[in-house]
Amino acid sequence: MRFVLASASPRRRELLAAAGLDIEVDPVHVDERQIAGETPAAYVERVARLKAAAGAARHPQRVVVGADTAVVIDGEVLGKPRDAEDAGSMLRRLSGRDHEVMTGVAVAAAGRVESFVERTRVTMAPLAAVDIEAYVATGEPFDKAGAYAIQGGAGRFVTGCDGSYSNVVGLPMESLLAFLRSGILSR
């Protein structure tokens, strides 16, 4: 079966391909702004559902996967940084603390959309200003929620990961594969 990934994320594409899934990438554009009063979990699930539904409108005969990942600290969603200053600010905020990575995952097929939210607790080591400055200078933080890539240069800053590692990368593969195997969309 060929799946459609309604996302431009190269990390999600790589995770799906590594799992042996036949995928086509067809990014969709939806309003990803958080609604006032919306919890982080509701936010990522809503955006994932919007992406899956938009992808399904383009590919009604296919199974479409949509996802949205957020880094959450003190109940606040940290999205992708606007610039180097914003990236440094996010990393200083995460320094020496636990935070949660939430990914909303939605699968659309046969006119239905089903979804779930995966949560992973991540612990970041205390970061020196020079480490933050050097990491931001690599450019890696700019298209990453929370301004870091666990699978990249920031992996050295992570001292704990309680839950799905692939969730922190951008797609909780263990849960997604179990979800697909469950046949939930054929019920």
Backbone bond lengths (Angstrom), bond angles and torsions (degrees), N, CA, C in turn:
res aa  C-N    CA-C-N  psi(-1)  N-CA   C-N-CA  omega(-1)  CA-C   N-CA-C  phi
1 M - - - 1.449 - - 1.517 108.85 -
2 R 1.319 115.94 136.71 1.458 121.16 178.75 1.524 108.97 -98.72
3 F 1.321 116.01 130.60 1.453 123.26 -179.63 1.518 109.15 -103.80
4 V 1.337 115.69 155.57 1.461 121.63 172.40 1.520 107.02 -111.57
5 L 1.312 116.04 128.97 1.462 121.88 174.09 1.521 107.07 -98.88
6 A 1.333 116.35 114.90 1.469 122.11 -177.85 1.522 109.45 -88.21
7 S 1.325 115.95 55.25 1.458 121.83 -175.93 1.525 108.83 -156.88
8 A 1.319 116.18 146.62 1.462 121.33 176.82 1.523 111.75 -89.90
9 S 1.324 117.98 -0.22 1.459 121.51 -174.50 1.528 112.30 -64.56
10 P 1.327 116.70 116.47 1.468 118.40 176.97 1.531 111.74 -65.16
11 R 1.320 116.91 -28.59 1.469 119.76 179.88 1.527 110.27 -68.12
12 R 1.313 117.70 -41.98 1.468 119.75 177.97 1.523 110.64 -65.00
13 R 1.319 116.57 -42.60 1.463 120.36 178.15 1.525 110.37 -59.01
14 E 1.318 116.89 -45.28 1.468 121.24 -179.67 1.529 111.41 -63.51
15 L 1.320 117.62 -41.72 1.467 120.82 179.46 1.529 111.37 -63.55
16 L 1.328 117.01 -43.22 1.467 120.52 179.42 1.524 111.03 -66.75
17 A 1.327 116.53 -42.27 1.467 120.07 179.00 1.524 110.82 -64.95
18 A 1.332 117.55 -40.18 1.463 121.06 179.30 1.520 111.60 -64.03
19 A 1.333 117.12 -26.16 1.464 121.54 177.73 1.527 111.57 -82.44
20 G 1.329 116.16 -0.96 1.458 120.08 177.32 1.514 114.45 85.67
21 L 1.336 117.35 12.09 1.461 120.00 179.58 1.528 110.36 -83.45
22 D 1.311 115.89 138.76 1.451 122.40 176.22 1.531 106.89 -82.97
23 I 1.319 117.25 114.04 1.464 119.83 -173.16 1.518 112.35 -127.98
24 E 1.297 113.45 150.02 1.452 122.74 170.18 1.519 105.39 -118.94
25 V 1.309 117.28 135.24 1.461 121.24 179.51 1.525 108.79 -97.85
26 D 1.326 115.84 124.13 1.457 121.72 177.54 1.530 107.70 -142.11
27 P 1.341 116.24 85.36 1.470 120.06 -177.33 1.523 112.16 -61.11
28 V 1.315 114.90 142.66 1.456 121.21 175.01 1.523 108.28 -115.22
29 H 1.297 115.31 160.07 1.464 119.74 178.93 1.523 107.96 -118.33
30 V 1.329 115.35 117.26 1.458 121.85 178.10 1.524 107.99 -128.78
31 D 1.303 116.46 163.05 1.463 121.64 176.89 1.526 108.00 -72.44
32 E 1.316 116.43 112.53 1.466 121.49 -176.60 1.522 113.04 -99.73
33 R 1.305 117.50 13.27 1.466 119.57 179.19 1.521 110.26 -73.34
34 Q 1.325 114.47 140.39 1.467 120.48 177.75 1.530 108.30 -75.64
35 I 1.320 115.87 137.97 1.455 122.25 178.82 1.532 108.50 -82.85
36 A 1.306 117.68 138.93 1.467 121.82 179.43 1.525 109.70 -53.14
37 G 1.330 115.90 131.04 1.459 121.55 178.24 1.524 114.20 83.92
38 E 1.319 117.54 -5.09 1.465 121.40 -178.71 1.527 109.88 -77.96
39 T 1.331 117.16 130.91 1.466 119.94 178.04 1.520 109.29 -68.81
40 P 1.336 117.51 156.13 1.464 119.22 177.61 1.534 112.95 -56.34
41 A 1.333 118.14 -41.38 1.467 120.68 -179.55 1.526 111.02 -65.24
42 A 1.320 117.05 -43.72 1.466 120.35 178.43 1.525 110.59 -63.98
43 Y 1.312 116.28 -37.00 1.458 121.85 179.57 1.522 111.63 -62.46
44 V 1.336 118.22 -54.11 1.466 119.35 -176.90 1.529 111.26 -65.75
45 E 1.335 117.05 -34.24 1.463 118.90 178.94 1.532 110.70 -69.74
46 R 1.323 117.47 -40.86 1.457 120.77 178.86 1.523 111.07 -61.91
47 V 1.325 117.01 -46.10 1.464 120.21 -178.76 1.533 110.70 -66.05
48 A 1.330 117.57 -40.11 1.471 120.23 177.13 1.524 110.36 -60.82
49 R 1.331 116.95 -42.28 1.474 121.25 179.50 1.536 110.66 -65.06
50 L 1.327 117.14 -40.16 1.464 120.26 176.87 1.526 111.00 -61.30
51 K 1.325 116.41 -43.25 1.465 120.70 179.83 1.529 111.16 -64.85
52 A 1.324 116.87 -45.44 1.466 120.02 -179.89 1.528 110.70 -63.48
53 A 1.319 117.23 -42.57 1.462 120.73 -179.75 1.526 111.19 -65.41
54 A 1.324 117.36 -41.14 1.465 120.83 178.19 1.525 110.42 -64.74
55 G 1.321 116.60 -40.41 1.467 120.27 177.23 1.514 111.42 -65.86
56 A 1.322 117.17 -39.02 1.464 121.31 -179.94 1.526 111.12 -67.24
57 A 1.330 117.20 -30.75 1.467 119.75 177.12 1.530 110.20 -64.34
58 R 1.316 116.80 -32.46 1.469 121.37 177.81 1.528 112.16 -81.96
59 H 1.336 116.01 -29.13 1.470 121.82 -173.86 1.531 109.44 -131.22
60 P 1.318 118.13 67.08 1.472 120.56 -172.80 1.536 114.69 -64.81
61 Q 1.308 118.29 -19.34 1.468 120.76 -178.95 1.521 112.88 -96.90
62 R 1.315 117.35 5.18 1.464 121.23 -174.50 1.525 110.84 -116.79
63 V 1.325 115.48 168.30 1.459 122.35 172.53 1.525 106.29 -93.94
64 V 1.330 116.11 124.73 1.466 121.86 -175.45 1.527 109.39 -115.82
65 V 1.334 115.20 133.70 1.460 121.81 177.94 1.521 108.63 -110.42
66 G 1.331 116.10 127.16 1.461 122.58 174.38 1.519 108.39 -121.05
67 A 1.308 117.67 147.43 1.464 120.68 -179.43 1.519 110.37 -151.07
68 D 1.324 114.56 154.89 1.453 121.15 174.43 1.522 107.80 -147.20
69 T 1.326 116.75 130.99 1.461 122.47 -177.08 1.521 109.98 -117.09
70 A 1.329 115.25 139.37 1.462 120.71 176.69 1.523 109.35 -136.60
71 V 1.294 115.54 145.71 1.461 122.73 170.55 1.526 105.40 -96.18
72 V 1.332 115.84 130.64 1.463 120.79 -174.77 1.527 109.29 -124.10
73 I 1.315 115.64 126.34 1.462 121.22 175.54 1.524 108.14 -137.06
74 D 1.316 115.61 134.27 1.466 121.58 -177.51 1.525 111.52 53.34
75 G 1.341 116.49 35.03 1.455 121.62 178.55 1.514 114.90 76.64
76 E 1.319 117.96 2.58 1.467 122.62 -177.98 1.525 110.57 -107.06
77 V 1.325 115.23 136.78 1.463 121.76 177.81 1.523 108.99 -80.61
78 L 1.342 114.83 126.96 1.460 120.41 171.61 1.520 106.66 -102.47
79 G 1.306 116.65 113.11 1.461 120.65 179.63 1.518 110.59 -86.84
80 K 1.312 115.60 -151.51 1.461 121.01 176.82 1.521 107.95 -80.59
81 P 1.330 117.75 138.33 1.470 119.28 -177.90 1.528 112.32 -67.92
82 R 1.322 114.23 146.46 1.469 120.97 179.18 1.521 111.73 -74.90
83 D 1.340 115.58 -33.98 1.459 120.64 -175.54 1.526 108.61 -161.98
84 A 1.340 116.65 -175.88 1.466 121.13 -177.03 1.525 111.94 -62.02
85 E 1.313 116.99 -38.84 1.467 120.31 179.63 1.528 110.71 -63.19
86 D 1.323 116.23 -44.38 1.466 121.35 178.93 1.530 110.57 -64.50
87 A 1.329 117.85 -40.54 1.466 121.53 178.39 1.528 109.90 -61.83
88 G 1.335 116.73 -45.70 1.463 120.43 178.81 1.515 111.91 -62.10
89 S 1.316 116.79 -39.76 1.460 121.59 178.82 1.531 110.78 -62.76
90 M 1.334 116.68 -44.00 1.462 119.92 178.61 1.521 111.10 -62.64
91 L 1.311 116.98 -45.04 1.468 120.47 -178.61 1.529 111.32 -65.45
92 R 1.320 117.87 -37.40 1.474 120.41 175.92 1.523 110.09 -63.31
93 R 1.316 116.09 -37.94 1.470 120.61 179.89 1.536 111.20 -67.72
94 L 1.316 117.80 -36.01 1.463 122.09 179.94 1.528 112.38 -80.04
95 S 1.305 117.00 -21.47 1.467 122.96 -175.16 1.529 112.79 -53.81
96 G 1.333 115.04 123.94 1.457 121.13 175.60 1.520 114.46 72.02
97 R 1.321 118.04 15.28 1.467 120.83 -173.83 1.520 111.86 -131.22
98 D 1.331 113.69 163.52 1.465 121.41 170.25 1.521 108.13 -88.18
99 H 1.324 114.68 148.79 1.455 120.62 171.31 1.519 107.48 -147.43
100 E 1.305 116.00 173.59 1.455 120.52 -178.56 1.529 109.18 -118.63
101 V 1.327 115.18 138.15 1.454 120.84 172.64 1.523 105.94 -107.09
102 M 1.334 116.04 124.21 1.465 121.71 -179.81 1.518 108.56 -117.99
103 T 1.325 114.82 132.74 1.458 119.79 173.85 1.514 108.58 -124.25
104 G 1.320 114.81 123.89 1.453 120.70 169.91 1.512 107.08 -86.43
105 V 1.328 116.58 131.57 1.462 121.73 178.99 1.520 107.26 -124.70
106 A 1.318 115.95 131.54 1.459 120.72 178.07 1.524 108.65 -130.90
107 V 1.322 114.70 139.49 1.459 121.48 177.67 1.527 107.30 -122.59
108 A 1.325 115.31 126.59 1.466 121.23 -179.90 1.522 109.06 -114.46
109 A 1.328 115.27 134.98 1.466 121.52 175.77 1.521 108.40 -164.40
110 A 1.316 115.34 147.19 1.457 121.79 175.04 1.529 113.07 49.64
111 G 1.330 115.95 40.17 1.452 120.08 176.28 1.515 115.87 78.84
112 R 1.324 117.79 7.03 1.472 121.80 179.97 1.524 109.95 -121.49
113 V 1.316 115.53 153.64 1.464 121.93 173.32 1.521 107.38 -128.87
114 E 1.313 116.28 125.37 1.469 122.62 175.47 1.518 107.37 -119.28
115 S 1.329 116.59 148.55 1.462 118.79 -174.45 1.523 112.29 -149.46
116 F 1.330 114.37 165.47 1.459 122.11 174.54 1.524 108.36 -155.03
117 V 1.325 115.46 167.60 1.467 121.99 176.93 1.521 108.19 -123.01
118 E 1.314 116.09 130.33 1.469 123.17 176.51 1.521 108.00 -105.43
119 R 1.335 115.57 139.14 1.476 121.19 179.97 1.520 109.69 -125.20
120 T 1.316 115.79 136.01 1.460 122.25 176.55 1.522 108.21 -133.50
121 R 1.334 116.02 131.50 1.466 120.69 177.15 1.531 108.06 -91.55
122 V 1.327 115.34 128.28 1.464 122.16 -178.12 1.520 108.83 -120.76
123 T 1.330 116.37 137.17 1.461 121.97 176.34 1.518 108.43 -110.97
124 M 1.321 115.61 127.96 1.455 122.32 179.94 1.533 108.49 -105.69
125 A 1.306 115.97 136.05 1.468 120.96 175.89 1.533 109.33 -66.62
126 P 1.327 116.48 159.11 1.468 118.01 171.59 1.529 108.80 -62.47
127 L 1.317 116.51 133.26 1.459 121.13 -175.78 1.526 110.53 -109.93
128 A 1.316 115.88 131.24 1.455 121.12 174.61 1.522 108.93 -76.58
129 A 1.313 116.28 151.36 1.467 120.93 -179.89 1.523 111.11 -55.57
130 V 1.312 117.18 -38.41 1.463 120.85 -178.92 1.537 110.94 -66.29
131 D 1.333 117.12 -34.76 1.468 120.47 177.66 1.525 110.93 -68.31
132 I 1.326 116.40 -42.37 1.462 120.78 178.66 1.525 109.91 -62.94
133 E 1.336 116.40 -46.45 1.462 120.78 -178.86 1.532 110.94 -61.65
134 A 1.320 117.01 -43.65 1.466 120.86 -179.59 1.524 111.24 -66.13
135 Y 1.328 117.04 -40.30 1.460 119.99 -179.68 1.522 110.81 -67.87
136 V 1.315 117.46 -43.82 1.464 120.76 178.81 1.527 109.75 -61.43
137 A 1.338 117.71 -37.75 1.466 121.98 -179.79 1.529 112.78 -63.40
138 T 1.332 118.03 -21.02 1.471 120.34 177.93 1.524 111.66 -70.65
139 G 1.328 117.28 -20.45 1.458 121.42 -177.85 1.525 113.36 85.87
140 E 1.314 117.71 -9.81 1.463 121.02 -176.68 1.535 114.18 -60.85
141 P 1.324 119.28 -35.72 1.469 119.05 -175.31 1.523 116.12 -67.99
142 F 1.321 118.93 -15.37 1.464 120.22 -164.79 1.514 116.28 -71.42
143 D 1.295 120.22 -23.29 1.468 118.79 177.46 1.521 110.87 -116.70
144 K 1.335 115.76 29.84 1.460 121.45 -177.41 1.525 110.52 -122.79
145 A 1.331 115.76 133.43 1.462 120.41 173.51 1.523 108.50 -59.01
146 G 1.315 117.14 133.24 1.456 121.29 179.83 1.515 113.73 75.17
147 A 1.321 118.12 3.85 1.464 124.49 175.15 1.526 114.23 67.56
148 Y 1.339 117.50 28.52 1.463 117.13 175.37 1.523 111.59 -151.50
149 A 1.341 114.09 155.16 1.463 121.58 176.91 1.518 108.06 -121.18
150 I 1.340 116.43 110.87 1.464 120.65 -179.31 1.528 110.90 -61.40
151 Q 1.342 116.83 -31.82 1.453 121.31 -178.47 1.523 112.05 -83.42
152 G 1.326 116.32 -2.32 1.457 121.28 -178.27 1.518 110.96 -114.19
153 G 1.317 114.62 -143.60 1.457 121.19 -176.13 1.513 114.63 -63.69
154 A 1.330 117.65 -24.30 1.468 120.18 -179.64 1.516 112.29 -79.72
155 G 1.320 117.95 -7.88 1.461 120.25 177.95 1.515 111.85 -54.84
156 R 1.311 116.41 -31.30 1.479 119.78 -179.60 1.528 112.43 -70.68
157 F 1.339 117.29 -16.11 1.463 121.28 179.63 1.530 112.88 -87.92
158 V 1.329 117.03 -15.76 1.462 121.81 -174.44 1.523 109.84 -88.17
159 T 1.328 115.76 122.58 1.469 120.11 -179.70 1.522 112.58 -104.74
160 G 1.320 117.17 -9.10 1.463 119.96 178.57 1.508 111.54 -159.40
161 C 1.337 114.57 144.78 1.463 120.95 178.55 1.515 106.56 -143.38
162 D 1.329 116.81 103.13 1.459 122.27 -178.20 1.523 108.81 -102.17
163 G 1.321 115.39 97.21 1.451 121.45 -177.18 1.512 109.93 131.60
164 S 1.307 115.79 -155.29 1.462 122.56 -174.86 1.527 111.89 -76.50
165 Y 1.328 115.33 118.34 1.465 120.72 174.92 1.528 110.15 -63.40
166 S 1.341 116.98 -43.69 1.464 119.32 -177.77 1.531 111.38 -64.81
167 N 1.330 117.40 -24.86 1.459 120.54 174.18 1.526 109.97 -61.74
168 V 1.318 116.74 -41.67 1.462 121.10 -179.19 1.533 109.75 -68.36
169 V 1.328 116.78 -31.20 1.464 120.97 176.04 1.532 110.09 -69.69
170 G 1.345 117.00 -33.32 1.456 119.26 176.51 1.511 116.50 146.16
171 L 1.349 118.36 -5.98 1.458 119.93 179.00 1.528 108.90 -159.50
172 P 1.335 117.68 117.24 1.476 120.75 -177.32 1.531 110.50 -74.64
173 M 1.319 116.22 89.88 1.457 121.10 -171.29 1.526 113.68 -63.15
174 E 1.316 117.22 -39.31 1.463 119.55 -178.52 1.531 109.84 -59.54
175 S 1.310 116.32 -47.30 1.461 121.51 -179.08 1.520 111.67 -70.59
176 L 1.327 117.44 -40.12 1.461 120.01 179.76 1.533 110.49 -63.10
177 L 1.326 117.25 -45.35 1.469 119.69 -179.39 1.526 111.18 -64.35
178 A 1.322 117.59 -40.23 1.470 120.60 176.73 1.524 110.26 -63.89
179 F 1.305 117.01 -40.04 1.460 123.14 178.25 1.533 110.34 -60.59
180 L 1.335 116.22 -46.59 1.462 120.59 179.92 1.532 111.26 -66.15
181 R 1.335 116.84 -40.79 1.481 121.23 179.46 1.521 111.71 -66.69
182 S 1.321 117.31 -27.04 1.460 120.75 -176.49 1.520 112.47 -66.38
183 G 1.320 116.75 -16.50 1.455 120.19 -178.66 1.517 113.44 70.81
184 I 1.322 116.80 22.59 1.458 121.04 -174.73 1.526 112.80 -57.14
185 L 1.322 117.29 -31.70 1.461 119.57 -178.44 1.527 113.27 -80.81
186 S 1.319 116.90 -11.32 1.463 118.50 -179.94 1.527 111.75 -98.76
187 R 1.313 117.13 2.13 1.479 121.07 -179.84 1.504 111.63 -80.09
